[in-house]
Amino acid sequence: MQKQINFSFLLNCLKIGTICDNFNAKTLKKALMKKKRFDIVGMGLNAVDFLCVVPSYPRFNTKVKMLEFHKQGGGQIATAMVALSRWGLSTSYIGKVGDDELGRFTAEELKKEKVDIRNLVIAKGAASQFAFIIIDKKSGERTIVWNREDRTLLKPSDIKKENITAGNILHLDGHEIDAALKAAKWAKKEGMTIVLDAESTKKGTEKLIQLTDVLISSEDFPCQFLGIKNQKKALKEMRGMGPEIAVITKGGKGAALLSKDCYLNLPAYPVKTKDTTGAGDIFHAGFIYGLTKKWEPGKILAFANAAASLKCTEIGGRKGIATPQEIESFVKKRNAAQNNKILSEKREKR
């Protein structure tokens, strides 16, 4: 039975649903049980992002002058590893690039961020993944047009057990499904905590979820995968497949979490949005960071939400990565402001 607790930290995180005071520590224990070379190993996609800011999204068959242009490293897992590295954790990235200028750019950007790339696979003659991202200045929302050659997708033969199991936590995105399944099976046997960024369905996705400890899905994923629109039902169904913790991210509406005896629905922290690119990637990084710190679920969710919100105040997936101190200070200030607002409203009602 889920508990209703008057937990002041979470009450201050705007308005939330049912909350718990007894977070199952199995996942956290597993994440820190053995001394490994890395805190986190991430395996999945990388990209080079070409970011174009325009006054408003262009109408069909028109021309528009861009207001800003940026070139940055991107990709779900690669960006999450950059954030975790900046936050003082040791990270290893396993992915694949072409032997072109974009592949070299990806590698150099990760090296600058102190992400270990000794297991980065280079596909000879292949073009690396890239994306053109059109950002609407008024809203900060973006449209992504991307290209990826099949030759830059990791195959099971590209990965080695000793590299996958070199960390306490394995972060996957499931796009390269066969390689992800192989990696997850190795990690499971090794006792690693597996965190999955789920945003698309493939043959084998269900098996991958069954091997996962923490499932963090996009808002659209439950409907695509399960045909369920109700958030709480979707969380229950996904968690019933194997994960100890299931999370749905909802963009500007925040995120929801379900564990054994804990349901949280936390709104996003409002900010002046410049660009939403990479917000989900930073949310995943924030959640993993909280796991390594053994925080309770409300604090993890608030930190991840705040990290994603702060990212949106800058252009691109990596420029807006705030420090842990900045994120925690942001949460504290916003919570205090919300608490004062609640108290003021109560006085007015009297």
Secondary structure, 3 states (H helix, E strand, C coil): CCCCCCCHHHHCCCCCCCCCCCCCCHHHHHHHCCCCCEEEEEECCCEEEEEEEECCCCCCCCCCCCCEEEEEEECHHHHHHHHHHHCCCCEEEECEEECCHHHHHHHHHHHHCCCECCCCEEECCCCCCEEEEEEECCCCCEEEEEECCHHHCCCHHHCCHHHHCCEEEEEECCCCHHHHHHHHHHHHHHCCEEEEEECCCCCCHHHHHHCCCEEEECCCHHHHHHCCCCHHHHHHHHHCCCCCEEEEECHHHCEEEEECCEEEEECCCCCCCCCCCCHHHHHHHHHHHHHHCCCCHHHHHHHHHHHHHHHCCCCCCCCCCCCHHHHHHHHHHHHHHHHHHHHHHHHHHC
